[in-house]
Amino acid sequence: MKTLEVVRLGTMDYQDALEIQYSYLEKRISGEINDTVLFVEHTPTITIGRNGNKENLLISEKVLEQKNIKYYEVNRGGDITYHGPGQIVCYPIIDLNDHFKDVHKYLRTLEQIIIDLLIEYDIEARRIEGLTGVFVKRSKIASIGVGIKRWVTFHGLSLNLNTDLSYFELIVPCGLNNNPVTSIKSWNNMQNEVDVAIIQAQLIKGFTKYFDYE
Protein backbone atom coordinates (compact mmCIF):
# COMPACT_ATOMS: atom_id res chain seq x y z
CA MET A 1 0.00 0.00 0.00
CA LYS A 2 1.14 3.53 -0.79
CA THR A 3 1.23 6.34 1.74
CA LEU A 4 -0.13 9.86 1.30
CA GLU A 5 1.26 12.71 3.39
CA VAL A 6 -0.97 15.69 4.15
CA VAL A 7 0.33 19.22 4.79
CA ARG A 8 -1.99 22.01 5.90
CA LEU A 9 -0.45 25.41 5.18
CA GLY A 10 -3.34 27.52 6.45
CA THR A 11 -3.72 30.97 4.85
CA MET A 12 -0.70 31.97 2.81
CA ASP A 13 0.45 34.36 0.10
CA TYR A 14 0.42 32.65 -3.29
CA GLN A 15 4.13 33.16 -4.01
CA ASP A 16 5.16 31.78 -0.61
CA ALA A 17 2.99 28.69 -1.17
CA LEU A 18 4.39 28.30 -4.70
CA GLU A 19 7.94 28.13 -3.36
CA ILE A 20 6.91 25.49 -0.83
CA GLN A 21 5.14 23.56 -3.57
CA TYR A 22 8.25 23.58 -5.78
CA SER A 23 10.33 22.35 -2.85
CA TYR A 24 8.00 19.39 -2.35
CA LEU A 25 8.00 18.75 -6.10
CA GLU A 26 11.78 18.41 -6.27
CA LYS A 27 11.86 16.23 -3.14
CA ARG A 28 9.23 13.92 -4.63
CA ILE A 29 11.15 13.67 -7.91
CA SER A 30 14.28 12.69 -5.99
CA GLY A 31 12.35 10.17 -3.87
CA GLU A 32 12.99 11.98 -0.58
CA ILE A 33 9.28 12.11 0.31
CA ASN A 34 6.05 10.20 -0.30
CA ASP A 35 3.16 11.48 -2.39
CA THR A 36 1.85 14.59 -0.64
CA VAL A 37 -1.13 16.91 -0.83
CA LEU A 38 -0.76 20.52 0.25
CA PHE A 39 -3.87 22.36 1.44
CA VAL A 40 -3.85 26.14 1.47
CA GLU A 41 -6.15 29.15 1.41
CA HIS A 42 -4.68 32.11 -0.47
CA THR A 43 -4.95 35.81 0.11
CA PRO A 44 -6.69 37.51 -2.88
CA THR A 45 -4.79 36.48 -6.00
CA ILE A 46 -5.39 36.18 -9.73
CA THR A 47 -3.27 33.71 -11.69
CA ILE A 48 -3.08 32.93 -15.37
CA GLY A 49 -1.78 29.67 -16.82
CA ARG A 50 0.91 29.20 -19.44
CA ASN A 51 -1.61 29.13 -22.31
CA GLY A 52 -3.93 31.75 -20.85
CA ASN A 53 -5.20 34.86 -22.62
CA LYS A 54 -4.32 38.04 -20.74
CA GLU A 55 -7.34 39.73 -22.33
CA ASN A 56 -9.40 37.71 -19.85
CA LEU A 57 -8.08 40.01 -17.12
CA LEU A 58 -10.69 42.76 -17.24
CA ILE A 59 -8.86 45.39 -15.18
CA SER A 60 -5.33 46.73 -15.27
CA GLU A 61 -2.55 45.46 -13.06
CA LYS A 62 -2.46 48.93 -11.52
CA VAL A 63 -6.09 48.60 -10.41
CA LEU A 64 -5.32 45.11 -9.08
CA GLU A 65 -2.59 46.64 -6.97
CA GLN A 66 -4.97 49.31 -5.70
CA LYS A 67 -7.41 46.58 -4.69
CA ASN A 68 -4.59 44.67 -2.97
CA ILE A 69 -4.96 41.67 -5.30
CA LYS A 70 -1.79 39.88 -6.34
CA TYR A 71 -1.30 38.78 -9.96
CA TYR A 72 0.94 35.96 -11.20
CA GLU A 73 1.64 34.28 -14.52
CA VAL A 74 2.35 30.62 -13.69
CA ASN A 75 3.39 27.36 -15.38
CA ARG A 76 0.18 25.41 -15.06
CA GLY A 77 -2.47 24.43 -17.54
CA GLY A 78 -5.68 26.39 -17.84
CA ASP A 79 -6.46 30.05 -18.30
CA ILE A 80 -7.18 32.71 -15.67
CA THR A 81 -8.68 32.18 -12.24
CA TYR A 82 -9.07 33.77 -8.82
CA HIS A 83 -7.89 32.42 -5.47
CA GLY A 84 -8.92 33.92 -2.16
CA PRO A 85 -10.49 33.50 1.27
CA GLY A 86 -13.30 30.96 1.44
CA GLN A 87 -11.77 28.81 -1.28
CA ILE A 88 -9.82 25.62 -0.63
CA VAL A 89 -6.78 25.03 -2.83
CA CYS A 90 -5.19 21.60 -3.06
CA TYR A 91 -1.78 20.96 -4.60
CA PRO A 92 -1.21 17.20 -5.09
CA ILE A 93 2.46 16.26 -5.40
CA ILE A 94 1.93 12.77 -6.81
CA ASP A 95 4.38 10.57 -8.71
CA LEU A 96 2.26 9.17 -11.53
CA ASN A 97 4.99 6.62 -12.26
CA ASP A 98 3.54 4.78 -9.25
CA HIS A 99 -0.08 5.08 -10.45
CA PHE A 100 -0.80 5.73 -14.13
CA LYS A 101 1.15 7.79 -16.65
CA ASP A 102 -1.90 9.39 -18.21
CA VAL A 103 -2.53 13.14 -17.86
CA HIS A 104 -6.13 12.91 -19.15
CA LYS A 105 -6.95 10.23 -16.58
CA TYR A 106 -5.33 12.31 -13.85
CA LEU A 107 -7.48 15.34 -14.69
CA ARG A 108 -10.65 13.23 -14.81
CA THR A 109 -9.71 11.67 -11.46
CA LEU A 110 -9.38 15.08 -9.80
CA GLU A 111 -12.78 16.02 -11.20
CA GLN A 112 -14.31 12.79 -9.88
CA ILE A 113 -12.94 13.38 -6.39
CA ILE A 114 -14.73 16.73 -6.33
CA ILE A 115 -17.94 15.34 -7.85
CA ASP A 116 -18.04 12.66 -5.15
CA LEU A 117 -17.44 15.24 -2.42
CA LEU A 118 -20.26 17.50 -3.60
CA ILE A 119 -22.77 14.65 -3.34
CA GLU A 120 -22.34 15.04 0.44
CA TYR A 121 -23.79 18.55 0.05
CA ASP A 122 -26.68 17.43 -2.16
CA ILE A 123 -25.03 19.08 -5.15
CA GLU A 124 -25.25 17.18 -8.42
CA ALA A 125 -22.01 18.22 -10.07
CA ARG A 126 -20.78 17.19 -13.50
CA ARG A 127 -18.20 17.55 -16.22
CA ILE A 128 -18.80 19.48 -19.42
CA GLU A 129 -17.28 17.80 -22.47
CA GLY A 130 -14.26 19.62 -23.79
CA LEU A 131 -13.74 21.62 -20.60
CA THR A 132 -11.66 20.94 -17.49
CA GLY A 133 -13.17 21.48 -14.05
CA VAL A 134 -16.39 20.72 -12.22
CA PHE A 135 -19.73 22.35 -12.92
CA VAL A 136 -23.17 22.55 -11.32
CA LYS A 137 -25.48 22.84 -14.29
CA ARG A 138 -23.45 25.45 -16.24
CA SER A 139 -21.89 27.18 -13.22
CA LYS A 140 -18.28 26.37 -12.42
CA ILE A 141 -17.64 25.41 -8.80
CA ALA A 142 -14.10 23.98 -9.06
CA SER A 143 -11.14 24.81 -11.28
CA ILE A 144 -8.27 22.52 -12.19
CA GLY A 145 -4.92 23.50 -13.64
CA VAL A 146 -1.94 21.20 -13.32
CA GLY A 147 1.73 20.92 -14.10
CA ILE A 148 3.71 17.71 -14.50
CA LYS A 149 7.48 17.30 -14.27
CA ARG A 150 9.01 13.85 -14.80
CA TRP A 151 5.51 12.48 -14.21
CA VAL A 152 5.25 14.16 -10.80
CA THR A 153 2.23 16.44 -10.50
CA PHE A 154 2.09 19.96 -9.12
CA HIS A 155 -0.39 22.84 -9.07
CA GLY A 156 -3.87 21.31 -8.78
CA LEU A 157 -7.42 22.25 -7.92
CA SER A 158 -9.47 24.95 -6.22
CA LEU A 159 -12.99 24.50 -4.85
CA ASN A 160 -15.23 27.41 -3.92
CA LEU A 161 -16.72 26.96 -0.44
CA ASN A 162 -17.56 30.37 1.03
CA THR A 163 -15.81 32.46 -1.61
CA ASP A 164 -16.71 36.09 -2.30
CA LEU A 165 -17.75 35.52 -5.90
CA SER A 166 -17.62 39.21 -6.80
CA TYR A 167 -13.87 38.88 -7.36
CA PHE A 168 -14.57 36.69 -10.40
CA GLU A 169 -16.20 39.73 -12.05
CA LEU A 170 -12.68 41.11 -12.55
CA ILE A 171 -11.83 38.30 -14.98
CA VAL A 172 -13.35 35.99 -17.56
CA PRO A 173 -12.97 32.91 -15.33
CA CYS A 174 -11.03 30.18 -17.16
CA GLY A 175 -11.76 32.10 -20.36
CA LEU A 176 -15.40 30.92 -20.30
CA ASN A 177 -17.94 33.65 -21.09
CA ASN A 178 -21.02 31.46 -20.70
CA ASN A 179 -20.20 29.76 -17.40
CA PRO A 180 -20.77 31.77 -14.23
CA VAL A 181 -18.98 30.84 -11.02
CA THR A 182 -20.65 29.44 -7.91
CA SER A 183 -19.72 28.05 -4.50
CA ILE A 184 -21.11 25.43 -2.14
CA LYS A 185 -22.49 28.12 0.18
CA SER A 186 -24.01 30.17 -2.64
CA TRP A 187 -25.53 27.24 -4.52
CA ASN A 188 -27.17 25.84 -1.39
CA ASN A 189 -28.17 29.25 0.00
CA MET A 190 -26.45 28.35 3.26
CA GLN A 191 -26.47 30.68 6.24
CA ASN A 192 -23.44 29.10 7.88
CA GLU A 193 -19.95 28.78 6.47
CA VAL A 194 -18.82 25.50 4.94
CA ASP A 195 -16.31 23.85 7.29
CA VAL A 196 -12.88 23.82 5.63
CA ALA A 197 -11.59 20.99 7.85
CA ILE A 198 -14.47 18.73 6.76
CA ILE A 199 -13.78 19.49 3.08
CA GLN A 200 -10.11 18.68 3.55
CA ALA A 201 -11.01 15.34 5.15
CA GLN A 202 -13.38 14.53 2.26
CA LEU A 203 -10.72 15.37 -0.32
CA ILE A 204 -8.21 13.15 1.48
CA LYS A 205 -10.79 10.36 1.42
CA GLY A 206 -11.13 10.83 -2.33
CA PHE A 207 -7.39 10.72 -2.97
CA THR A 208 -7.13 7.60 -0.80
CA LYS A 209 -9.87 5.91 -2.81
CA TYR A 210 -8.71 6.72 -6.33
CA PHE A 211 -4.95 6.44 -5.77
CA ASP A 212 -5.05 3.41 -3.43
CA TYR A 213 -3.36 5.00 -0.43
CA GLU A 214 -3.39 3.57 3.06
C-alpha positions, 0 to 999 in steps of 0.5 A: 500500500502507498502512503499519502502525506498531508500538509496544511499550510493555512492561509498563505500568500500565493508566491510563498505557497508556490515556493513550498510547492516547488520544494516538495515537487523536487523532493518527490522527484528525488524520492525523498518524500512520499506522495503529498497533498498541500492544502492552502487558502490564499490571500486575494490572487489572480493567476493565469496559466501558461496558455492563458489569454491576458485579455481575460483580465478585465482590469489593469494590473495597476487597479489590481494593486490598488485593490490589494490583489496579487497577480501571477503568470504561472506554469500550469495548464488552464487560463485565468482564475481567482484564489482567495479566502473561502476557497480551498486550494489543493496541490497534489504532489503525486508521482504518476509513475507509481499510479498511471502515466496518463494526464487525461486520466489524472485530470478526470480523477481530480474532477471525480474526487470533487464530484463525489465530495459534492454529493455530500452537500446534495449538489449534483455536479458534473463535467462538461465535455471539452472543458476541465473542471467541475460544474453545477449545471453550467456554473463552475464550482471547481477549477483545475490547472496542473503541471507535470514534471518527470511524471510528478504532478504539481499545481492542482485544484481549487474548490469554492466553499464560502468564496466572495464571488464578486472577485470573479467579475474582474476576470473571464474565469477560465476564459469561459464567457457562458459559465458563471462561477458558484460556491457550495455556500451560494448554490445551497443558500447556506447561512453558515460557512462551509467547514474547511476541515471537513472538506479537507477530510473529504478530499483526502478520502477521495485521494485515498480511494482513487490512488489506493493510499493507506 
